Amino acid sequence: MYMVAITGNTVLILLIHIDRRLHTTMYVLLKHLSFMDILNICNIVPMMAFNYISGRNTITFAGCGFQIFLYTSFVGAECLILTAMSYDRYVAICHPLRYPILMNHRISVILATGSWFGGIINSIILTTYVILLPLCGTRIIDHFFCEIPAILRLSCVDTSEYQEKLYVSAVFFFLIPFSIILFSYGQIIRIVLHMKSMEAQKKAFSTCSSHLTVVAMYYGSCIATYMRPKFYHTAGQDKVISILYTILAPMLNPIIYSLRNKDVLCALKKFCSEMKTFKN
């Protein structure tokens, strides 16, 4: 799965970079999403694989803190970039004449930069607090990486204050963006159903359904991890849910966006054709 995720996202970034037809706001944001997926899975899987092969199953305190900082940065940034992508689709379908003004290159850069910046700021706050929590007794993390809920179970002090901060963060990075996405696609569906052209309806639904598939899997797993009450958390459930947004989502994103997107498929066929011509 790791190699599929790395290869798929790398190819998608390459296609968007070299094909001029994909130099639009939607694909600029998609390129950032793919880059986030690569960084996120590289932050977790290589260390997990090394520990499994070597039999060590250890990580330094600094290494654990750095891993928490990275994955919370990427998760937060990805939530925001998915929201930006839904807004892009909303403007493209509901306000097509104003699209060049509302979603120009400058706006896409602002949205992408804001997503990265928001994820990093949120991560600094959450990571700083969690690494200052005193740990007592065994320091065995019952997880395949340093995830916040797993670290909280090791603390020997009341973590309710931190849980409140975590819920506030989840509201800003999960619930509010998810609500914006649902509103955007509600408006899109309303407009699409009134379209007279079946071809236009088919293209709109194809583009949006791929995005909604990613959103449902990503936000569903994140909300289940960070917005469930503490007493509902179990180590086994947390491991399974974490796989969805740390490993499975990065692997499926390029597949979903390529197989369900005619523009990307055309760019891929053109690239493969050029490579064959170059070899000959």
C-alpha angles and dihedrals in degrees: 000000000000094000092043090053094047094045095043096048093043091052091048092052090047093050092049090048098050102034113077092202088067095053092106132113094260093055094042088058090044089054090056090048090054092048090051090051092052093050093045096052091042089054092059116021102054092053091045091050092046092052091048094049096042094041091225100116092186136126130183121246090245091047091051092050091048091049090052090050093050099046094044088049093052095042092050093045092048092052090054095044090052088053090050089051091053090050089050091054090046093055093042094054104028098037106023095156092055094042096098089055101039096041107032125144093272092054092048090053091049092049093048094045091046090052093053093043094048092049093049095047092049090048093051091055096046095042095047092054098044096049090053092058111110114242122208137187116000118013095203110135109214093213140076092248140012101282121168099241090051091051092048090058089061095054118106094204133072107280097186091109091054090045089057091053089048091052091049090051090048091052092054096041103032115018100038095044090044090052090050090050092050091049092048093051092043088059091044093053090049092053095042093053089057094052114114095205113082090199091056090048091050093049093047094048092046093053095043098043091058090053092046091051090056092043095050093050096042101042093038093057094042093050090047090053102043106026102046115103113260094248090059092059120102126176093237095051093045091054094051094045092046091056089062097062101026102044113004097047095051089049096048100040097077091042093051095045094046102041093044096042122076094195092056092044091051090049090049093050090048091049092049090048092051091048091053091049091049092052092049 
